[in-house]
Amino acid sequence: DDGRMSWDFAASAEDYRKLIHYLPVALWQVDTRGASAEFDRLKAEGLSDIAGHLDRHPELVELAKDIVRVTAVNREAVSLFRGKSAADLVAPVRYLFAATPELAKRVMVAHFEGRRNYIEETRIAAFDGTVIDVLFTVTYPERPEQYDSSLITMLDIGERLRTEAQLRVLQADFTHAARVSTLGELATSIAHEVTQPLAAIVTNAETSLRWLKREDVS
């Protein structure tokens, strides 16, 4: 029985690894022990304003980028960053914030405040220099969970943003066309209202001229 349970556990773990590896969302497992230890120390000292503290000590953000490390990634993460293999991404998290350095601070603030998740639309810089719009999500652990690891996911939203931009352009074009149409209708209405009295004036003037040119029959 113990042998069967061990085999079932190993099979389940392997299935789980395959599931994670082939997820259609880029996934990072991150070792946050260094940051968690520092946060615990700051909380023990009575610090509550972590955002202000990081503003006064930006070097802590830079340190966190180097001591917090990626421990595992899936296939989609390698593809998103244009990497050759997972080994390219198993490194300090600094590369994740190359395009938006201030994002690291916001992630740290959310972690310190005890949030379960942090979500932001942002940009990343792939290894080939390509800048990509992504939906960036961090899921933080809670005790008694495995307190050492956080999960980061990224979803490429570039196509969605391009579609939204095109839609805004179309909406602006339709709005402009509607305004032009309204102005055209207004101009037609004004022309109609002006033409009628002008026509009457011309008719009266022509009648008056004919009357003045008539022969005096008296």
C-alpha positions in Angstrom: 0.0 0.0 0.0 2.8 2.4 0.9 4.4 1.7 -2.5 1.2 2.3 -4.4 0.6 5.6 -2.5 4.1 6.7 -3.3 3.6 5.9 -7.0 0.3 7.7 -7.0 1.9 10.8 -5.4 4.8 10.7 -7.9 2.3 10.4 -10.8 0.2 13.2 -9.5 3.2 15.4 -9.1 4.3 14.7 -12.6 0.9 15.4 -14.0 0.9 18.7 -12.1 4.3 19.6 -13.6 3.1 18.9 -17.1 0.0 21.0 -16.5 2.0 23.9 -15.3 4.5 23.5 -18.1 1.9 23.6 -20.9 -0.3 26.3 -19.4 -1.1 29.0 -22.1 -0.1 31.6 -19.6 3.5 32.6 -18.8 4.3 31.5 -15.2 7.2 32.1 -12.8 7.9 30.6 -9.4 9.8 33.1 -7.3 11.8 32.5 -4.1 10.9 35.5 -1.9 12.6 34.5 1.3 15.0 37.4 1.2 12.3 40.0 0.8 10.0 38.2 3.3 12.7 38.2 6.0 13.4 41.9 5.5 9.6 42.7 5.7 9.3 40.8 8.9 12.2 42.8 10.4 10.6 46.1 9.3 7.2 45.1 10.7 8.9 44.1 14.0 10.4 47.5 14.2 6.9 49.0 13.9 7.1 50.2 10.2 3.7 50.6 8.6 4.3 53.1 5.7 6.3 50.8 3.4 5.8 53.0 0.3 7.3 56.0 2.0 10.1 53.9 3.4 11.0 52.6 -0.1 10.9 56.2 -1.4 13.4 57.1 1.2 15.5 54.0 0.6 15.3 53.1 -3.1 18.3 51.0 -2.7 16.1 48.4 -1.0 14.1 48.0 -4.2 17.3 47.5 -6.2 18.5 45.0 -3.6 15.2 43.1 -3.8 15.6 42.8 -7.6 18.9 40.9 -7.0 18.1 38.7 -3.9 14.6 37.6 -5.0 15.2 34.9 -7.6 13.2 33.0 -10.2 13.3 29.2 -9.4 11.2 27.8 -12.2 9.3 28.9 -15.3 7.0 27.2 -17.8 7.3 27.0 -21.6 5.1 30.1 -22.2 7.4 32.3 -20.1 10.4 31.2 -22.2 8.5 32.1 -25.3 7.2 35.4 -24.0 10.7 36.6 -23.2 12.2 35.2 -26.4 14.5 32.9 -24.4 16.3 29.9 -25.6 15.6 27.7 -22.6 14.2 27.9 -19.1 17.7 28.4 -17.8 17.7 31.9 -19.4 14.9 32.9 -17.0 16.0 31.2 -13.8 17.8 34.2 -12.4 17.2 37.2 -10.2 14.0 39.0 -11.0 15.6 42.2 -12.2 15.0 41.4 -15.8 11.2 41.2 -15.2 11.3 45.0 -14.4 13.7 46.2 -17.0 10.9 48.1 -19.0 9.1 49.4 -15.9 11.4 49.7 -12.9 8.8 51.3 -10.7 6.7 48.1 -10.9 9.1 46.4 -8.5 8.3 48.9 -5.8 4.5 48.4 -6.3 4.9 44.6 -6.1 6.9 45.0 -2.8 4.3 47.3 -1.3 1.5 44.8 -2.1 3.6 42.0 -0.5 4.3 44.0 2.6 0.7 45.0 3.0 -0.4 41.4 3.0 -2.4 41.4 -0.2 -3.2 38.1 -1.7 -2.8 39.3 -5.3 -1.4 42.2 -7.2 -2.5 42.9 -10.8 -1.3 45.6 -13.3 -1.3 46.2 -17.0 2.3 47.0 -17.8 5.2 46.4 -20.2 8.1 44.1 -20.2 11.3 44.0 -22.3 12.1 40.7 -23.9 15.7 39.5 -24.2 15.7 40.5 -27.9 14.6 44.1 -27.0 11.0 43.7 -27.9 8.7 45.7 -25.6 5.5 43.7 -24.8 2.2 44.8 -23.2 1.2 42.3 -20.6 -1.2 41.7 -17.8 1.1 41.1 -14.8 -0.2 39.2 -11.8 1.5 38.2 -8.6 0.0 35.7 -6.1 1.5 35.9 -2.7 1.6 33.0 -0.3 0.0 33.0 3.1 1.0 31.1 6.2 0.8 28.1 6.7 1.3 27.8 3.0 4.8 27.5 1.5 5.9 31.0 2.6 9.0 31.0 0.5 7.5 31.2 -2.9 5.3 33.6 -4.9 3.8 33.0 -8.4 4.0 35.5 -11.2 1.9 35.2 -14.3 2.0 37.3 -17.5 -0.5 37.4 -20.3 0.4 39.1 -23.6 -2.4 41.7 -24.2 -0.8 43.5 -27.1 -3.4 42.3 -29.6 -6.2 43.4 -27.3 -4.8 46.8 -26.8 -4.3 47.3 -30.6 -7.9 46.2 -31.2 -9.1 48.7 -28.5 -7.1 51.4 -30.1 -8.6 50.7 -33.5 -12.0 50.7 -32.0 -11.4 54.1 -30.4 -10.3 55.4 -33.8 -13.5 54.1 -35.4 -15.6 55.6 -32.7 -13.9 58.9 -33.2 -14.5 58.7 -37.0 -18.1 57.8 -36.5 -18.5 60.7 -34.1 -16.9 63.1 -36.5 -19.1 61.8 -39.4 -22.2 62.2 -37.2 -21.2 65.8 -36.5 -20.6 66.5 -40.2 -24.0 65.0 -41.0 -25.6 67.1 -38.4 -23.9 70.2 -39.7 -25.0 69.3 -43.2 -28.6 68.9 -42.1 -28.4 72.2 -40.3 -26.9 74.0 -43.3 -29.7 72.5 -45.5 -32.3 73.7 -43.1 -30.8 77.2 -42.9 -30.5 77.4 -46.7 -34.2 76.4 -47.0 -35.3 78.9 -44.5 -33.2 81.7 -46.1 -34.1 80.7 -49.7 -37.8 81.1 -49.3 -37.8 84.8 -48.2 -35.1 85.6 -50.7 -37.2 84.1 -53.4 -40.1 86.1 -52.3 -38.0 89.3 -52.2 -36.7 88.6 -55.7 -40.2 88.0 -57.0 -41.5 91.2 -55.4 -38.6 93.1 -56.8 -39.1 91.8 -60.3 -42.9 92.6 -60.0 -42.0 96.1 -58.9 -39.7 96.6 -61.8 -42.3 95.5 -64.3 -44.8 97.8 -62.6 -42.4 100.7 -62.9 -41.7 99.9 -66.6 -45.3 99.8 -67.5 -46.7 102.4 -70.0 -48.6 105.2 -68.5 -52.1 104.7 -69.7 -53.5 107.8 -68.1 
